[in-house]
């Protein structure tokens, strides 16, 4: 499939994710009975060497890192070994970081594996923060997540320094002149070169398919006969690919905030332009503004920033057009962020870019000391390996009027992003769209939100259709924000809980308003 452009990263994009964990600790910190090994009744992944299939996970207290504190409570961390190259499973291995909290009740169903999106999001960091949202599931499931290959503690990559990242903020992401085009494409090529140096041979083995195979090994080593899974945003694509590869291992699977598996690079960009514009229109209406006039006002602000960035309270930094766009995007991920957007836009109109810059920094994982997170580095390495399409500047320019018609605010950026994201990438991509058909799999509950900006609602129906008859089941929420579960709908939450806890599948097409 096409990459999820920079703005489709995580279900919790508006949150600063903080956690840290690694294996290894003193004996008194070990999880009671915390050795998980595969049981004979579980289906071992085909072709996996015995040494990997029978490995034991040493669960220990999660250690803190420079980036995040250690987790309190009953969270434990471990390391899973997986083949670097799944076409050569007897060869070199890589380490995958896992985190788990055991089921709190006596009637345990099994493990519930979470992927929160990206690609590139750290499940080890996010899982404890998300535990309150899924507290109703914790009694009967072990809550488990991991950092996929190429992410954070699992061979994570950093493609450029913090100083280089900040310098690149001045590159115009909607170039207007030949010189700006050249700078934009050169920056993209430099990023890819940095990624190649940072990842080495791992760069060819971080695809969604590779990670889906890791998941099945994880299922087996955790001792589960079936994969119970909760995928959000990009995690829905990963879940669909897993179901295609291992339909007989599918247990109770939730896909929330669904990526359209049938859209190519240009299709995804256009979907996102439509989704974010739709969310912006809803926001503008909530403030009493006409969406068309409000969008025009914001577009005019962005045009002014393109010519002359605004000063900010951050020493030596100005609010560029691209940073402003990112700052506008962040609060659209959740309706609770709309007041912050109002304040930031008002400040920018008055000549102060500080609030929009702070929002952009939140999305870009920049802390007050100037250190940046690596989510977008991993995201780009993974998505450019998945996606074989490489649109040219000429192809992009032909479609820009269409993108700008779909969204006067986000269209140009998302259009140009198709040409720049994987430009001159060192590794060829694998496919145009992912294969997610899963005949024979158990029902998969696909949850779509009509106001989702990053993964527009239409993708939910497409995912269900491609999973296949009697497999994909759609649950619709007429709401706002990226993702539906835990967003305020008792109807959605009760339907998902009933499915995961009791196996009750809602009627296909059920609508929660």
For each residue, the residues with C-beta under 8 A, 3 or more apart:
1: 237 259 261 263 264 268 386 387 431 432 433 434
2: 263 264 265 266 267 268 269 383 387 389 418 432 433
3: 265 268 379 380 383 384 386 387 421 422
4: 8 9 118 119 233 234 259 268 379 383 454 455
5: 8 268 269 272 414 417 418 421
6: 9 326 376 379 417 421
7: 272 276 326 329 414 454
8: 4 5 117 233 234 259 272 454 455
9: 4 6 13 117 118 120 121 233 234 363 375 376 379 454
10: 13 17 116 117 118 121 126 233 375
11: 116 117 232 233 235 256 257 482 483
12: 15 17 116 126 129 130
13: 9 10 330 333 363 454 482
14: 330 331 333 334 336 337 362
15: 12 129
16: 362 365
17: 10 12 68 121 122 125 126 129
18: 67 68 69 125 129
19: 62 68 69 71 99 122 124 125 126 127 128 129
20: 62 63 64 65 67 68 69 70 71 124 125
21: 62 63 65 70 71 75 77 97 99 124 153
22: 62 63 65 77 79 97 153
23: 58 59 60 77 78 79 97
24: 58 60 63
25: 29 30 60 61 63
26: 29
27: 30
28:
29: 25 26 60 61
30: 25 27 34 58 59 60
31: 34 59 60 74 76 100 102
32:
33:
34: 30 31 57 58 59 60 76 78
35: 56 57 58 59
36: 56 57 59 78 221 222 223
37: 54 55 56 57 221 223
38: 42 44 53 54 220 221 223
39: 42 223
40:
41: 225
42: 38 39 219 220 223 224 225
43: 220 225 248 249
44: 38 48 53 220
45: 48 53 213 216 217 220
46:
47: 89
48: 44 45 52 53 83 89 217 220
49: 52 53 83 89 90
50: 53 54
51: 54 55
52: 48 49 55 81 82 83 89 93 217
53: 38 44 45 48 49 50 217 220 221
54: 37 38 50 51
55: 37 51 52 80 81 221
56: 35 36 37
57: 34 35 36 37 78 79 80 98 221 222
58: 23 24 30 34 35 78 79
59: 23 30 31 34 35 36 76 77 78 100
60: 23 24 25 29 30 31 34 76 77 78
61: 25 29 70 75 76 77
62: 19 20 21 22 70 71 75 76 77 99 124
63: 20 21 22 24 25 70 77
64: 20 68 69 70
65: 20 21 22 68
66:
67: 18 20 373
68: 17 18 19 20 64 65 125
69: 18 19 20 64
70: 20 21 61 62 63 64
71: 19 20 21 62 75 99 128
72: 75
73: 101 128
74: 31 101 102
75: 21 61 62 71 72 99 100 101 127 128
76: 31 34 59 60 61 62 99 100 101
77: 21 22 23 59 60 61 62 63 97 98 99 100 124
78: 23 34 36 57 58 59 60 98 100
79: 22 23 57 58 95 96 97 98
80: 55 57 95 96 98 146 214 217 218 221
81: 52 55 93 94 95 96
82: 52 93 94 96 149 213 214 217
83: 48 49 52 86 88 89 90 91 92 93 94
84: 88 91 92 93 94 201 202 205
85: 88 89 91 92 204 205
86: 83 89 205 209 210 213
87:
88: 83 84 85 91
89: 47 48 49 52 83 85 86
90: 49 83
91: 83 84 85 88
92: 83 84 85
93: 52 81 82 83 84
94: 81 82 83 84 149 154 155 202
95: 79 80 81 154 155
96: 79 80 81 82 146 147 148 149 154 214 218
97: 21 22 23 77 79 124 146 147 152 153 154
98: 57 77 78 79 80 124 144 145 146 218
99: 19 21 62 71 75 76 77 123 124 127 128 144 145 146
100: 31 59 75 76 77 78 111 142 143 144
101: 73 74 75 76 127 128 131 138 142 143
102: 31 74 142
103: 108 109 138 139 140 141 142
104: 138 139
105: 108 139 140
106:
107: 139 140
108: 103 105 140 141 142
109: 103 112 140 141 228 501
110: 141 142 222 223 224 225 226 228 251
111: 100 141 142 144 219 222 223 224 228
112: 109 134 137 141 142 143 144 228 229 230 500
113: 144 145 146 215 218 219 227 228 229 230
114: 123 126 127 130 143 144 145 229 230 231 232 235
115: 121 123 145 148 229 230 231 232 234 235 238 239
116: 10 11 12 121 123 126 127 130 145 232 233 235
117: 8 9 10 11 121 232 233 234 235 257
118: 4 9 10 121 148 151 233 234 235 375 378 379 382
119: 4 148 151 208 234 238 378 379 382 383 386
120: 9 150 151 374 375 376 377 378 379 380 382
121: 9 10 17 115 116 117 118 126 151 234 375
122: 17 19 125 126 147 151 152 153 375
123: 99 114 115 116 126 127 145 146 147 148
124: 19 20 21 62 77 97 98 99 127 145 146 147 152 153
125: 17 18 19 20 68 122 128 129 152
126: 10 12 17 19 114 116 121 122 123 129 130 145
127: 19 75 99 101 114 116 123 124 130 131 143 144 145
128: 19 71 73 75 99 101 125 131
129: 12 15 17 18 19 125 126
130: 12 114 116 126 127 133 134
131: 101 127 128 134 135 138 143
132: 135
133: 130 485 486
134: 112 130 131 137 138 143 230 486
135: 131 132 138
136: 139 493 497 501
137: 112 134 140 141 143 497 500 501
138: 101 103 104 131 134 135 141 143
139: 103 104 105 107 136
140: 103 105 107 108 109 137 501
141: 103 108 109 110 111 112 137 138 228 500
142: 100 101 102 103 108 110 111 112 222
143: 100 101 112 114 127 131 134 137 138
144: 98 99 100 111 112 113 114 127 218 222
145: 98 99 113 114 115 116 123 124 126 127
146: 80 96 97 98 99 113 123 124 154 218
147: 96 97 122 123 124 151 152 153 154 156
148: 96 115 118 119 123 151 154 206 211 214 238 382
149: 82 94 96 154 155 202 205 206 210 211 214
150: 120 154 155 156 157 199 202 206 378 381 382
151: 118 119 120 121 122 147 148 154 155 156 375 378 382
152: 97 122 124 125 147 156 374 378
153: 21 22 97 122 124 147 156
154: 94 95 96 97 146 147 148 149 150 151
155: 94 95 149 150 151 199 202
156: 147 150 151 152 153 374 377 378
157: 150 195 198 199 202 374 377 378 381
158: 161 198 374 377
159: 191 192 194 195 198 377 380 381
160: 164 165 168 190 191 194 377
161: 158 164 165
162: 165 166 370 371 372
163: 166 167
164: 160 161 167 168 194
165: 160 161 162 168 169 364 372
166: 162 163 169 317 370 372
167: 163 164 170
168: 160 164 165 171 187 191
169: 165 166 317 320 322 323
170: 167 320
171: 168 183 184 187 322
172: 175 176 180 183 184 306 320 321 322
173: 184 321 322 325 413 416 417 420
174: 306 321 322 412 413 416
175: 172 180 181 183 184 416
176: 172 180 306
177: 180 181
178: 181 182
179: 182 183
180: 172 175 176 177 183 184
181: 175 177 178 184 185 393
182: 178 179 185 186
183: 171 172 175 179 180 186 187
184: 171 172 173 175 180 181 187 188 416 420
185: 181 182 188 189 393 419 420 423 424
186: 182 183 189 190
187: 168 171 183 184 190 191 420
188: 184 185 191 192 420 421 422 423 424
189: 185 186 192 193 423 424
190: 160 186 187 193 194
191: 159 160 168 187 188 194 195 380
192: 159 188 189 195 196 384 422 423 424 425 426
193: 189 190 196 197 426
194: 159 160 164 190 191 197 198
195: 157 159 191 192 198 199 203 377 380 381 426
196: 192 193 199 200 203 426 427
197: 193 194 200
198: 157 158 159 194 195 377
199: 150 155 157 195 196 202 203 206 381
200: 196 197 203
201: 84 204 205
202: 84 94 149 150 155 157 199 205 206
203: 195 196 199 200 206 381 385 426 427
204: 85 201 385 427
205: 84 85 86 149 201 202 210
206: 148 149 150 199 202 203 210 211 378 381 382 385
207: 210 211 382 385 386 430
208: 119 211 212 237 238 241 382 386 434
209: 86 212 213 241 245 430
210: 86 149 205 206 207 213 214
211: 148 149 206 207 208 214 215 238
212: 208 209 215 216 238 241 242 245 246
213: 45 82 86 209 210 216 217 245
214: 80 82 96 148 149 210 211 217 218
215: 113 211 212 218 219 227 229 238 242
216: 45 212 213 219 220 227 242 245 246 249
217: 45 48 52 53 80 82 213 214 220 221
218: 80 96 98 113 144 146 214 215 221 222
219: 42 111 113 215 216 222 224 226 227 249
220: 38 42 43 44 45 48 53 216 217 223 224
221: 36 37 38 53 55 57 80 217 218
222: 36 57 110 111 142 144 218 219
223: 36 37 38 39 42 110 111 220
224: 42 110 111 219 220 227 228 251
225: 41 42 43 110 249 251
226: 110 219 249 250 251 252 442
227: 113 215 216 219 224 242 246 249 250 251 253
228: 109 110 111 112 113 141 224 251 252 253 500
229: 112 113 114 115 215 239 242 251 252 253 254
230: 112 113 114 115 134 235 253 254 256 500
231: 114 115 235 236 237 238 239 253 254 255 256
232: 11 114 115 116 117 235 236 256 257 483
233: 4 8 9 10 11 116 117 118 236 257 259 454 455 482 483
234: 4 8 9 115 117 118 119 121 237 238 259
235: 11 114 115 116 117 118 230 231 232 238 239 255
236: 231 232 233 239 240 255 256 257 258 259 446 455 463
237: 1 208 231 234 240 241 259 261 434 436
238: 115 119 148 208 211 212 215 231 234 235 241 242
239: 115 229 231 235 236 242 243 253 255 444
240: 236 237 243 244 255 261 434 436 438 463 466 467
241: 208 209 212 237 238 244 245 434 435 436
242: 212 215 216 227 229 238 239 245 246 250
243: 239 240 246 247 250 253 436 438 441 444 467 471
244: 240 241 247 434 435 436 437 438
245: 209 212 213 216 241 242
246: 212 216 227 242 243 249 250
247: 243 244 250 438 439 440 441
248: 43 440 441
249: 43 216 219 225 226 227 246
250: 226 227 242 243 246 247 253 438 441 442 444
251: 110 224 225 226 227 228 229 442
252: 226 228 229 442 445 499 500 503
253: 227 228 229 230 231 239 243 250 442 444 445
254: 229 230 231 444 445 447 485 496 499 500
255: 231 235 236 239 240 258 444 445 446 447 460 463
256: 11 230 231 232 236 447 483 484 485 496
257: 11 117 232 233 236 447 449 452 454 455 482 483 484
258: 236 255 446 447 448 455 459 460 462 463
259: 1 4 8 233 234 236 237 268 455 459 463
260: 263 267 268 271 455 456 458 459 462 463
261: 1 237 240 433 434 436 459 462 463 466
262: 267 433 462 466
263: 1 2 260 267 268 271 433 459 462
264: 1 2 267 268 389 432 433
265: 2 3 268 269 387 389 391 418 432
266: 2 269 270 391 399 418
267: 2 260 262 263 264 270 271
268: 1 2 3 4 5 259 260 263 264 265 271 272
269: 2 5 265 266 272 273 403 414 415 417 418
270: 266 267 273 274 402 403 406 414
271: 260 263 267 268 274 275 455 456 458 459
272: 5 7 8 268 269 275 276 410 414 453 454 456
273: 269 270 276 277 403 406 407 410 411 414 415
274: 270 271 277 278 406 407 456
275: 271 272 278 279 452 453 454 455 456
276: 7 272 273 279 280 329 332 407 409 410 453 454
277: 273 274 280 281 295 406 407 408 409 410 411
278: 274 275 281 282 451 453 456
279: 275 276 282 283 332 451 452 453 480
280: 276 277 283 284 291 294 295 298 328 332 407 409 410 453
281: 277 278 284 285 291 295
282: 278 279 285 286 451 480
283: 279 280 286 287 332 338 341
284: 280 281 287 289 290 291 294 295
285: 281 282 288 289 291
286: 282 283 338
287: 283 284 294 338 342
288: 285
289: 284 285 293 294
290: 284 293 294
291: 280 281 284 285 294 295
292: 295 296
293: 289 290 296 297
294: 280 284 287 289 290 291 297 298
295: 277 280 281 284 291 292 298 299 407 408 409
296: 292 293 299 300 408
297: 293 294 300 301
298: 280 294 295 301 302 328 345 409
299: 295 296 302 303 408 409
300: 296 297 303 304
301: 297 298 304 305 324 345 348 349
302: 298 299 305 306 321 324 325 409
303: 299 300 306 307 321
304: 300 301 307 308
305: 301 302 308 309 310 319 320 321 324 353
306: 172 174 176 302 303 321
307: 303 304
308: 304 305
309: 305 318 319 320 321 353
310: 305 318 319 324 348 351 352 353
311: 318 319 351 352 353
312: 317 318 319 352 353 354 357
313: 352 354
314: 317 354 357
315:
316:
317: 166 169 312 314 357
318: 309 310 311 312 353
319: 305 309 310 311 312 323 324 327 348 353 354 356 357 360
320: 169 170 172 305 309 323 324
321: 172 173 174 302 303 305 306 309 324 325
322: 169 171 172 173 174 325 326 413
323: 169 319 320 326 327 353 356 357 360
324: 301 302 305 310 319 320 321 327 328 348 353 356 360
325: 173 302 321 322 328 329 409 410 413
326: 6 7 322 323 329 330 359 360 363 364
327: 319 323 324 330 344 355 356 357 358 359 360 363
328: 280 298 324 325 331 332 341 344 345 356 359 409
329: 7 276 325 326 332 333 363 410 453
330: 13 14 326 327 333 337 359 360 362 363
331: 14 328 334 337 338 340 341 344 359
332: 276 279 280 283 328 329 337 341 453
333: 13 14 329 330 337 453 454 481 482
334: 14 331 337 480 481 482 487
335: 338 480 481
336: 14 481
337: 14 330 331 332 333 334 340 341
338: 283 286 287 331 335 341 342
339: 342 343
340: 331 337 343 344 355 359
341: 283 328 331 332 337 338 344 345 359
342: 287 338 339 345 346
343: 339 340 346 347 355
344: 327 328 331 340 341 347 348 355 356 358 359
345: 298 301 328 341 342 348 349 356
346: 342 343 349 350
347: 343 344 350 352 353 354 355 356
348: 301 310 319 324 344 345 351 352 353 355 356
349: 301 345 346
350: 346 347
351: 310 311 348
352: 310 311 312 313 347 348 355
353: 305 309 310 311 312 318 319 323 324 347 348 356 357
354: 312 313 314 319 347 357 358
355: 327 340 343 344 347 348 352 358 359
356: 319 323 324 327 328 344 345 347 348 353 359 360
357: 312 314 317 319 323 327 353 354 360 361
358: 327 344 354 355 361 362
359: 326 327 328 330 331 340 341 344 355 356 362 363
360: 319 323 324 326 327 330 356 357 363 364
361: 357 358 364 366
362: 14 16 330 358 359 365 366
363: 9 13 326 327 329 330 359 360
364: 165 326 360 361 372 373 376
365: 16 362 372 373 374 375 376
366: 361 362 370 371 372 373
367: 370 371 372
368:
369:
370: 162 166 366 367
371: 162 366 367
372: 162 165 166 364 365 366 367
373: 67 364 365 366 376
374: 120 152 156 157 158 365 377 378
375: 9 10 118 120 121 122 151 365 378 379
376: 6 9 120 364 365 373 379 380
377: 120 156 157 158 159 160 195 198 374 380 381
378: 118 119 120 150 151 152 156 157 206 374 375 381 382
379: 3 4 6 9 118 119 120 375 376 382 383
380: 3 120 159 191 195 376 377 383 384 421 422
381: 150 157 159 195 199 203 206 377 378 384 385
382: 118 119 120 148 150 151 206 207 208 378 379 385 386
383: 2 3 4 119 379 380 386 387 421 422
384: 3 192 380 381 387 421 422 425 427 429
385: 203 204 206 207 381 382 427 429 430
386: 1 3 119 207 208 382 383 429 430 431 434
387: 1 2 3 265 383 384 422 429 430 431 432
388: 428 429 430 431 432
389: 2 264 265 422 429 432
390: 422 423 425 429
391: 265 266 395 396 418 419
392: 395 396 419
393: 181 185 396 397 419
394: 397 398
395: 391 392 398 399 419
396: 391 392 393 399 400 415 416 418 419
397: 393 394 400
398: 394 395
399: 266 395 396 402 403 415
400: 396 397 403 404 411 412 415 416
401: 404 405
402: 270 399 405 406
403: 269 270 273 399 400 406 407 411 412 414 415
404: 400 401 407 408 411 412 415
405: 401 402 411
406: 270 273 274 277 402 403 411
407: 273 274 276 277 280 295 403 404 410 411 414
408: 277 295 296 299 404 411
409: 276 277 280 295 298 299 302 325 328
410: 272 273 276 277 280 325 329 407 413 414
411: 273 277 400 403 404 405 406 407 408 414 415
412: 174 400 403 404 415 416
413: 173 174 322 325 410 416 417
414: 5 7 269 270 272 273 403 407 410 411 417 418
415: 269 273 396 399 400 403 404 411 412 418
416: 173 174 175 184 396 400 412 413 419 420
417: 5 6 173 269 413 414 420 421
418: 2 5 265 266 269 391 396 414 415 421
419: 185 391 392 393 395 396 416 423
420: 173 184 185 187 188 416 417 423
421: 3 5 6 188 380 383 384 417 418
422: 3 188 192 380 383 384 387 389 390 425 429
423: 185 188 189 192 390 419 420
424: 185 188 189 192
425: 192 384 390 422 428 429
426: 192 193 195 196 203
427: 196 203 204 384 385
428: 388 425
429: 384 385 386 387 388 389 390 422 425
430: 207 209 385 386 387 388
431: 1 386 387 388 434 435
432: 1 2 264 265 387 388 389
433: 1 2 261 262 263 264
434: 1 208 237 240 241 244 261 386 431
435: 241 244 431
436: 237 240 241 243 244 261 463 466 467
437: 244 466 467 468
438: 240 243 244 247 250 441 444 467 468 471
439: 247 468 471
440: 247 248
441: 243 247 248 250 438 444 467 468 471
442: 226 250 251 252 253 471
443: 470 471 472 473 505
444: 239 243 250 253 254 255 438 441 464 467 471 472 473
445: 252 253 254 255 473 475 495 496 499 505 506
446: 236 255 258 460 463 464 467 472 473 474 475
447: 254 255 256 257 258 460 474 475 476 477 484 485 492 496
448: 258 452 457 459 460 461 474 475 476 477 484
449: 257 452 457 476 477 479 480 481 482 483 484 487
450: 457 476 477 478 479
451: 278 279 282 457 478 479 480 481
452: 257 275 279 448 449 455 456 457 481 482 483 484
453: 272 275 276 278 279 280 329 332 333 456 481 482
454: 4 7 8 9 13 233 257 272 275 276 333 482
455: 4 8 233 236 257 258 259 260 271 275 452 459 482
456: 260 271 272 274 275 278 452 453 459
457: 448 449 450 451 452 460 461 476
458: 260 271 461 462
459: 258 259 260 261 263 271 448 455 456 462 463
460: 255 258 446 447 448 457 463 464 474 476
461: 448 457 458 464 465 474
462: 258 260 261 262 263 458 459 465 466
463: 236 240 255 258 259 260 261 436 446 459 460 466 467 472
464: 444 446 460 461 467 471 472 473 474 508
465: 461 462 468 472
466: 240 261 262 436 437 462 463 472
467: 240 243 436 437 438 441 444 446 463 464 471 472
468: 437 438 439 441 465 471 472
469:
470: 443
471: 243 438 439 441 442 443 444 464 467 468
472: 443 444 446 463 464 465 466 467 468 508
473: 443 444 445 446 464 505 506 508
474: 446 447 448 460 461 464 508 509 510
475: 445 446 447 448 484 492 495 496 506 510 512
476: 447 448 449 450 457 460 509 510 511 512
477: 447 448 449 450 484 487 489 491 492 511 512 513
478: 450 451 511 512 513
479: 449 450 451 484 487 488 489 492 512
480: 279 282 334 335 449 451
481: 333 334 335 336 449 451 452 453 487
482: 11 13 233 257 333 334 449 452 453 454 455
483: 11 232 233 256 257 449 452 486 487
484: 256 257 447 448 449 452 475 477 479 487 489 492 512
485: 133 254 256 447 492 493 496
486: 133 134 483 493
487: 334 449 477 479 481 483 484 492
488: 479
489: 477 479 484 492 493 512
490: 493 494
491: 477 494 495 512 513
492: 447 475 477 479 484 485 487 489 495 496 512
493: 136 485 486 489 490 496 497
494: 490 491 497 498
495: 445 475 491 492 498 499 506 510 512
496: 254 256 445 447 475 485 492 493 499 500
497: 136 137 493 494 500 501
498: 494 495 501 502 504 506
499: 252 254 445 495 496 502 503 504 505 506
500: 112 137 141 228 230 252 254 496 497
501: 109 136 137 140 497 498
502: 498 499
503: 252 499
504: 498 499
505: 443 445 473 499
506: 445 473 475 495 498 499 510
507: 510
508: 464 472 473 474
509: 474 476
510: 474 475 476 495 506 507
511: 476 477 478
512: 475 476 477 478 479 484 489 491 492 495
513: 477 478 491
